[in-house]
Amino acid sequence: MNPMEKSSPAKRLFKQYIRSRMAVIGFVVFAAIVFIAVLAPVLSPQDPYDLTQLDIMDSLLKPGQTNMDGVPYILGTDDQGRDILSGIMYGLRTSLGVGALSAFFALIIGSALGLISAYFGGKTDAFIMRVVDLQLSFPAILVALVLMAILGQGVDKIIIALIIVQWAYYARTIRSTALVETQKEYIESAVCLALSNTRIVFRHLLPNCIPPMIVVVTVRVAAAISLEATLSFLGIGLPVTEPSLGLLISNGFEYMLSGRYWISFFPGMALLVAIVSINLVGDHLRDILNPRLQK
């Protein structure tokens, strides 16, 4: 083979990824959402949680309607005069932050326990997997509700609750992959060379378990965002002083029957688009990284 024709794994992965139009659309939409969320303080027309920028006379304006100063509100305002578009931008910022942080720490905890369970086996494996089975036997929303009732409201509290809810998913996925890897020759060679268990697990076993970890992270981030929005909608997630898509949807729920649909509709659509775009990215990554799913 001509050396010039060789391509790196990253380049081959990129070429496979862009073959799917839906995957590309999902990635572009997700990248746009991340861009908007990161630059929300710069791009948003107002800070919807700064009381000095709110005017009760601007409350319940329809989409496209202007206030007395001639300032247009593209998506309208809520009952407190907050710009819905600005609220969505800040809400996306909070949702993505909570989802990413909770997924990151849950990944670290779950991956470490999954690798230890698969490598050492025996009683260690049995104990960790029984704990995982016990947690996964309960619905995630039920566990989150109990934890939030104990911890109280707050961004840090909901991140802790989501970490506790999610780590078991990572542990089970990584264990199943690591069990296959532990039977391969490179692990047996490392054991024969008397390398330390820590080095074998985190230097040799962990890198070969990364592909499924990437897929699980994308799926669980979307699940964490949805769960945070659900908890905030129910009034036990983030406090009312924090921006949240769930709170925006909840604020407009009582106005739906009176025809003021925009207060809940647009935040709900933003939440839906964010979750769908993340799932599109994760689903196609799963198809690429799992040879059994490739045509």
Buried (B, 14 or more C-beta within 10 A) or exposed (E): EEEEEEEEEEEEBEEBBEEBEEBBEBBEBBEEBBEBBBEBEEEBBBBBBEEEBBBEEBBBBEBEEEBEEEEEBEBBBBBBBBBBBBBBBBBBBBBBBBBBBBBEBBBEBBBBBBBBBBBBEEEBBEEBBEBBEEBBEEEBBEBBBEBBEEBEBBBEBBBBBBBBBBBBBBBBBBBEBBBEBBEEEEBEEBEEEEBEEEEBBBEBBBEBBEBBBBBBBBBBBBBBBBBBBBBBBBEBBBBEEBBBBBBBBBBBEEBEEEEBBBBBBBBBEBBEBBBBBBBBBBBBBBBBBEEEEEE
